[in-house]
Amino acid sequence: MPVIVVYGIPAEATQKELEKFCDSLIAKCVSIPELKLKKNMVSCFFPADRMKKGLGEEIIIFVEGLFKDKKRTDEVRRCLATQLVNVTRIHFHDALAECFVKPYDPKLGFASSE
């Protein structure tokens, strides 16, 4: 299921702020009916950025592993990207935010321990 990966988070962001941001991102995914997602189906990660310069100025979001489905049209993916950018701007007002939604066909290789 989808994985949200966010780069460029300001170094001074607290654990509490990251948790709220993560919850907001996941809630936005769940709120789009065509995605047919539940909270426990979406993961969110904030990999450590090795270069501190520019953190918080530009935040880039990737949505990986969003399985292809006939209801997950280009329009729905654009809506998701826009909504995640909007959520990011609420939490990090001054940052340029961009989101890339990458659909995935599970026939290309997928396994789960669940």
C-alpha positions in Angstrom: 0.0 0.0 0.0 1.1 3.6 -0.3 4.2 4.9 1.4 4.6 8.7 1.8 8.3 9.7 1.8 9.1 13.3 2.7 12.4 15.1 2.2 13.6 18.5 3.3 11.9 18.8 6.7 13.5 21.6 8.8 16.1 20.2 11.2 14.4 22.0 14.1 11.1 20.2 13.6 10.2 18.4 16.8 9.0 14.8 17.2 5.6 16.1 18.1 5.4 18.3 15.0 6.5 15.4 12.8 3.8 13.1 14.3 1.1 15.8 13.7 2.3 16.3 10.1 2.4 12.5 9.5 -1.1 12.1 10.9 -2.3 15.0 8.6 -0.8 13.5 5.5 -2.3 10.1 6.2 -5.7 11.6 7.0 -5.7 13.4 3.7 -5.0 10.2 1.8 -7.8 8.4 3.7 -10.2 11.3 2.9 -10.1 10.7 -0.8 -12.8 8.1 -1.4 -11.5 6.9 -4.8 -8.3 5.7 -3.1 -10.2 3.3 -0.9 -7.6 3.6 1.9 -7.7 3.1 5.6 -5.4 4.7 8.1 -3.5 1.5 8.8 -2.8 1.0 5.0 -0.6 4.1 4.6 3.0 4.5 5.9 4.9 7.8 6.3 8.6 8.2 6.5 11.0 11.2 7.0 14.4 10.0 5.9 17.3 12.0 7.3 18.8 14.5 5.0 22.5 14.5 5.0 22.9 18.0 3.8 21.4 20.5 6.3 21.6 23.5 3.9 18.2 24.5 2.6 16.2 22.2 4.9 12.7 23.7 5.3 13.0 25.8 2.2 11.9 23.1 -0.2 9.9 20.0 0.9 9.5 17.2 -1.6 6.9 14.4 -1.1 6.9 11.1 -2.9 3.9 8.8 -2.8 5.3 5.4 -3.7 3.5 2.1 -4.0 0.0 3.4 -4.8 -1.4 0.4 -6.5 -3.0 1.0 -9.9 -6.8 0.8 -9.9 -9.4 2.0 -12.4 -10.8 4.5 -9.8 -7.3 5.9 -9.2 -7.3 8.0 -12.3 -4.9 10.7 -13.3 -7.3 13.3 -11.8 -7.5 11.4 -8.5 -3.7 11.3 -8.3 -3.4 15.0 -9.1 -6.0 15.7 -6.4 -3.9 13.6 -3.9 -0.7 15.5 -4.9 -2.4 18.9 -4.5 -3.9 17.9 -1.1 -0.6 16.7 0.3 1.1 19.9 -0.9 -1.7 21.9 0.9 -1.2 19.9 4.1 2.5 20.6 3.9 2.0 24.3 3.5 -0.2 24.3 6.6 2.6 22.7 8.7 5.5 24.5 7.0 4.2 27.9 5.8 7.4 29.2 4.2 8.5 26.1 2.3 8.1 25.4 -1.4 6.3 22.1 -1.4 6.1 19.6 -4.3 4.5 16.1 -4.5 5.1 13.3 -6.9 2.5 10.4 -7.0 4.0 7.3 -8.5 1.3 4.6 -9.3 2.5 1.1 -9.0 1.3 -2.1 -10.6 1.6 -5.0 -8.0 1.9 -7.5 -10.9 5.5 -6.2 -11.3 6.4 -7.6 -8.0 4.8 -7.3 -4.6 4.8 -9.3 -1.4 3.6 -8.7 2.2 4.0 -10.4 5.4 0.4 -9.6 6.4 
